[in-house]
Every structure is written in structure tokens, then in C-alpha cells.
């Protein structure tokens, strides 16, 4: 089953924090698979992941899928986020 309650929170001009909760039937999850705009970004065994290397002020569509012990991928949960604009420091 898809993860529940996926949230995407911009942390900076180039990073987004993803966090989610597991569906109750996800007892046999071996890892979580993370995607950005359909491309594989990484894997984690935690229910959070920081996606680095994004363009400042850029938007992306994130997806998280469960990978079970039998190497089967579950349905995706999705969320969108826009990174913060680049911090150029105080203006003079």
C-alpha cells in the first residue's frame, strides 16, 4: 500500500524534507524508494528523507513507494514542493 500523509517541506534553496507515515499493512517494508519528477532519487529505511541538489525556487513532484521484503513496489504517495528562493544576503 502507499505510504500515508506524505509531506514535502522546503528546507533551503536546494533541499526539501519528505516525511510520511506507513500504512498499517506495510509491516514487511524493507525500504522506502524516493522519486523526484519520476526519477529515482534514493532509498531509506526511515520515514523521512532529505532531497538535496534542487534548483533555487524550483518546483518538483515527489513520490514515495514501499519496497517489501520480496522486492515488490507498492503504490506511490505523492506531494509537490517548491524550494526557497536563493538567499543573497542583506541588500545594501
C-alpha positions as a printed NumPy array, in Angstrom:
array([[  0.   ,   0.   ,   0.   ],
       [  1.049,   3.583,  -0.472],
       [  2.581,   5.496,   2.434],
       [  0.13 ,   7.776,   4.211],
       [  0.337,  11.519,   4.851],
       [  3.33 ,  12.43 ,   2.663],
       [  4.544,  15.968,   3.365],
       [  7.189,  17.888,   1.402],
       [  8.732,  20.826,   3.281],
       [ 11.32 ,  23.166,   1.718],
       [ 14.386,  23.422,   3.992],
       [ 16.52 ,  25.75 ,   1.878],
       [ 17.089,  26.914,  -1.683],
       [ 18.276,  23.427,  -2.643],
       [ 16.785,  20.902,  -0.183],
       [ 13.314,  19.504,   0.569],
       [ 12.399,  17.323,   3.547],
       [  9.964,  14.485,   2.834],
       [  8.168,  12.78 ,   5.723],
       [  5.391,  10.235,   5.785],
       [  3.756,   7.525,   7.852],
       [  3.44 ,   3.873,   6.945],
       [  0.114,   2.326,   6.033],
       [ -0.953,  -0.301,   8.571],
       [ -0.393,  -3.159,   6.097],
       [  3.235,  -2.109,   5.479],
       [  4.677,  -4.386,   8.176],
       [  7.107,  -6.037,   5.74 ],
       [  8.657,  -2.854,   4.29 ],
       [ 12.373,  -3.342,   3.591],
       [ 12.955,   0.212,   2.336],
       [ 11.251,   3.316,   1.022],
       [ 12.008,   4.383,  -2.549],
       [ 12.103,   8.124,  -3.287],
       [ 11.43 ,   9.762,  -6.673],
       [ 11.584,  13.333,  -7.955],
       [  9.627,  14.042, -11.138],
       [  9.597,  10.315, -11.919],
       [ 13.362,   9.821, -11.485],
       [ 14.841,   7.692,  -8.705],
       [ 16.482,   9.857,  -6.025],
       [ 17.299,   7.34 ,  -3.298],
       [ 16.309,   4.78 ,  -0.705],
       [ 15.825,   4.966,   3.053],
       [ 14.685,   2.749,   5.896],
       [ 13.429,   5.785,   7.862],
       [ 10.124,   7.551,   7.275],
       [ 11.831,  10.761,   6.228],
       [ 14.33 ,  11.772,   3.539],
       [ 16.097,  15.   ,   2.575],
       [ 16.287,  15.533,  -1.188],
       [ 19.397,  17.648,  -1.927],
       [ 20.666,  19.38 ,  -5.052],
       [ 17.455,  21.058,  -6.206],
       [ 17.464,  24.385,  -8.09 ],
       [ 16.664,  27.5  ,  -6.032],
       [ 12.995,  28.392,  -6.36 ],
       [ 12.358,  25.221,  -8.373],
       [  9.247,  23.086,  -8.096],
       [  9.167,  19.311,  -8.021],
       [  6.753,  16.415,  -7.659],
       [  7.935,  13.839,  -5.155],
       [  6.801,  10.24 ,  -4.773],
       [  7.486,   7.624,  -2.107],
       [  6.88 ,   3.901,  -2.599],
       [  7.333,   0.99 ,  -0.203],
       [  9.683,  -1.819,  -1.243],
       [  8.775,  -5.038,   0.563],
       [ 10.961,  -7.993,   1.511],
       [ 10.013,  -9.736,  -1.754],
       [ 11.28 ,  -6.763,  -3.845],
       [  7.739,  -5.667,  -4.741],
       [  6.999,  -1.94 ,  -5.017],
       [  3.797,  -0.602,  -3.502],
       [  1.661,   2.255,  -4.769],
       [  3.094,   5.769,  -4.641],
       [  2.154,   8.616,  -2.351],
       [  2.885,  11.996,  -3.945],
       [  3.445,  15.595,  -2.868],
       [  4.736,  18.75 ,  -4.526],
       [  7.064,  21.423,  -3.169],
       [  8.942,  24.496,  -4.318],
       [ 12.382,  25.214,  -2.872],
       [ 13.054,  28.594,  -1.312],
       [ 14.474,  31.366,  -3.463],
       [ 18.25 ,  31.696,  -3.265],
       [ 19.404,  33.665,  -0.232],
       [ 21.569,  36.502,  -1.498],
       [ 22.184,  38.027,   1.93 ],
       [ 21.213,  41.516,   3.071],
       [ 20.873,  44.15 ,   0.383],
       [ 22.932,  47.313,   0.684]])
